[in-house]
Amino acid sequence: MKISIAIATYNGARYLPEQLDSFLRQKKPPHEVVICDDDSSDSTMAILQSFQKDAPFEVKIEQNPIRLGYKKNFEKAISLCTGDIIFLSDQDDYWFDTKILEMTRVLLARPNIFVIHTDMIITDENLVPSRQTQLGNILALGSTVEAYVSGCATALRREWVSIVLPIPTEVAAHDTWIHKLALAMDVRTICLPPQQYYRRHDKNVSQWRASKPEQMNVLDSIRVYGLADKTGAWRRELDRTRWTRKRLLERTENLKELGLLSRQETAIRKLDRRISALESRIHNNSQNRLKRLPKIIRLWLSGDYNNFSGWKSALKDILRQQSNYS
């Protein structure tokens, strides 16, 4: 089984050497590392070229003449990989030496899984670990494992690339797209315990509350997110869900080749229910509390709040402020 690592870089000289070093320390080394650099202006390219010269495995470096941006740079790196399993990597974390070994072991044991990810121990900029993990914080905030998506902790089978690429322009992030498709088809799993450090610093792309090194709880969720209008977030999720549905229908032949055609109908049906539920939440929140209450009750009785956080989401929708969106 050939292993690829796809890494997207951009002005990453400050932390990149430690991440590259973690590749060298893998108990199960990769066969190739594919690096797409997004026209860095610091010493990133010099670091990469030195790594390429000394690494005991193949290192391919592509430097974009013009910036593609985070999502498209990762899309390019993934497309250039030739491995049976493709690990995605950011430029500023640090992998434990068992990461490739343990995650490939799970995939070998479960041929019906096409996307896998692992939990991550959150650290400061110097890789000093906290007691918190990314997934642990998400669960502590009252969410579920389904909400946990992190590209830098993800690996996918090469066959799944035929479903994922190209990434629609309308989709904001490559990792959300990869995981949303996998969740819809029920082909995703998680590898525990954590297999990497997740370095937090002032230049991180993601500033999600669950990525903080402090211990989280449900009160933090209320304090941070409260009962504010979430129409904007719901509309973005509605768009992602519609694009997921569209892609799964477009890839019927690919799903058939992967032995997943029997799951397609169930996936589309669930996506349709989620789309309907999101549309209802958006509409309900455009009305005052008195008018929305009976509609929320009907949505709860239909079971559609199971698409979210159940009774907690229903209660928030009753109490939250009316939408200001037109």
N, C-alpha and C positions, 0 to 999 in steps of 0.2 A: 504494500500500500504506500503510494507516494504522497509525501506531505509537502504542502506549500504554505508559506507565510506571506500574506499580502499586507504591506505596510505603506501608509500614505504619510509623507513628511512635508513639513513646511516650517522653515526657520526653527528647527528643533534641536539645534546644537547643544543647548543647555542640558538636556536630559537624555538625548538619543543614545550616547555611548552605553549607558547602563542598560537600556532596553536591548540593544544589540548584544551586549554581553550575556544577557539572560537567554538569548537564542543559542549561544555557544555552549551554555551549561545544561542544555536539555538532555535528559537521560535517553529520550528518543529524539534524535536530531532531525531537523527537516531535510528534505532533499533539495529544496530551493527556497530562496527568499526573494520575493518580487517587490521592488521598491519603486514607487512613483513619487517623485519630488515635484512639488507645485511651485517651481521657480523660486526656490529659497535664495535669500540675499545674505545669509550668514554663512558659517562654516559647515553647514549640514552636508553639502556635497563632498567636501574633503573627508569628513567623517565616514560617509558612506563608501567612498572609493577606497579608503584604507581598510574598511571592513570587508569589502569585496575582494581585496587582494589577499587577505589573511584567512578568511573563513574556510572551513573544511568542506563546505557545500557550495552549490552554485548560488551566486548572487547576481540578480539582474537589476539594473538601475535604469529607469526612464526619467528624464527631466523634462517637464512640460515647458515649452517655449513661452506659453502664456498661462496664467493661473486658471485652473479649472474649478477651484473651490473644493471644499471638503468632500461633498457627496460624489461628484464626478471623478475626483482623484481616486477615491476608493473603488468606484466602478471600473476605472481603467485598470487598477492594480489587480482586481479580481479577474478581469477578463484575460489578463496575461498569464495567470497561473495555470500550470499544467498538472498539478497534483490531484490525487483522488479525494483528499480532504484539504480544504483551504482554511487556514487560521487567519483571522483578521487581527491586526495589531495597530495600536496607536504608537506614537513616538516617545511617550513620556512615562510609561508604566514599567513594571518589572515582573517577568513571569517566574513562577517557581519552577524548579528543574524537573518536576513531574507533570507539568501542564500538558504537553503534547502526549505523553505516555498515557495519562489517565483519561483524557478526553477521547483519544482514539480507541482506547480499550472499551469505552462505553459504546462507541459507534460500531465497533466490530461485533459486539454482543447484541446490538439492536439494529438490524438492517432496515427496519421500518422507520428509523429516525434519520432525518436529513439535516437538521440544524441542532447544534448543541451549544450551550454556553455555561459558564461557571460563575460562581460568586467571587467577589473581590474584597480583600481587606483594604480599607481606606487608610491612606498614609498622608503625612504632610509632604512638603516639597522635597524633603531630604530622605524620603522613604522610611521615616519613623512610623511604625504601624500604630493605629489607634485600636480600640477594642471593637470597633464597628465594622460591619461589612455592608456592601451596597444592598444586597438582598435583605439583610437583617433590618436595615433602616426602612426599606420599602414596606416590609411586613409590619414593623412597629408603627408606621404611619397609618395603618389600617387598610392597606392595599393588599393585593394578592401576588403570587409568583408570576401570574400572567402579565402583570404590569412591568416586570423586570426585563428591560431590554438594554443591552450594552454591547456595542459593536466590538470593542476591544477585548471582550471576553468570549467572543463568538467563533465557532468553526462551522463550516458547512460542507456537505458532500459536493463534489464537482457537478453531479447530476442536477443539483438544486439551482445551479447557475442558469440553466435553461428556463427556469421559472422566474428567477429574479431579474435577469438582465434583458433589455435595458431598463434602468430605473426611470419611471415617469418623471418628467420635469416638474410636475405638480407635487411630487412627494418630497418632503423637506430633507429627510435623512435616510441614508442607505441602511443603517441598522434597523430602524423601525420598520422599513419595508421588508427586509429579509425575515424578520421575526413575525410580522403580521401575517405574511403569507404562510409561514410554517405553523403558526397557531391556528389559522383557519383550517388547515389540512390536518391538524393534530399530528405533526411530525417533528415536534420540538421537545427537547428534554434538557435537564440541567445536570451538571456534574458537580458533586459536592464531595469533600469540603472545598473551600476557595483554592484556586490554583494561580493566583497572581495578586500583586499589590496594585492599588489604584491610586496613583499619585495626584494629590490636589494642590493646585498652585494658582497664581493670579492669571494665568493664560489659558486655563482649561476652557474648551468649547462649551461643555455642559456645566451649568451652575445650579443644577437641580438640588432641591433641599435634601433629598435622600443621599446625595453624594457628600454631605458634610461629615466630618469625623466625630461629631457629637452624637450621643445617644438620642434616639428619636422615640416619640410616643404619639398616641392619637391626639393628645392635646396640641402637639406641634402641628399636626395636620390642620386642626381647627384654627390655630393661631395664624398659620401661613396662608391657608387657602380660604378659611372661614366660609361664609355664606355668600361670597361675592358672585357676581354674574359670570357664568362660565360659558356663555353662548359662543364666544370666539373659539374656545377650546373644543366645544362640541362640534362646531362647524368644521374645524380642521380634522377632527376625528371622523366626521361624516364623509369628508372628501377622501381620506385615506381608506375608509372602509369601502367606498364605492370603487376606488381604483383597485383595491384588492379583489373585489368581486369580478371586475372587468378582466383583470389579468388571469384569474383562474379559469374563466370561460375561454379566453384566448389561447390558453395552453392545454386544452383538452387532450391533444395528441401527445404532448410531453408527459402529462399526468398518466396517460395510458401506458406509455413506455416505462414509467417508474412504478407501475403497478398500483397507482393511487386513484384510478378513475372511479372506483366504487365509493371513494370518500368525497368526490367532488360535489355530488348532489347534496349531501349533508352539509358540507361547508357553505355552499351557496344559500341553502335554506337558513342557516344560522346567521350569515352575513345579512340576508334580507331582513331578519328579525331585528338585528342590531341597527340597521339603517332606519327601519321604521321607529324603533325606540328612540334613537337620537333625534329624528325629526319631531317626534312627539315632545321630547324634553325641551327642544328649542322653541317649539310653538307654545307649550304650556308656560314657559318662563317669560314669554312676551306679554302675559296677562297678569292681572293682580292676583293676590293670594286667594281671594274668595272664589274667583272664576276658575283658577287652575286646580283647586283642591279636588273636585270630583273627577277630573281627568287624570290626575295623579293616582287617585285611588283605583280607577279602572286599569291604568297601566300597571299598577302593583298587582292587582288581582289576575291580570293576564300572564304574570310571570316575567314580563319584559324587563323588570328592574334587576333580574338575574344577570342581565348583560353588563351590569355595573357592580355596585357594592350592596345590592339588595335593599333592605329596609333603611339602611343608613343613607343611601342615595335618595330614596323616596322622601325621607324626613327632611333632608337638606333642600330638596326641590320645593317642599311646602313652605319652608321658612326663608329661603334665599330671596334676595332683593330682585325686583322686576328688572327684566333686561332693558338696557338702553340702546340695544342694537336696532337699527331700522329694518 
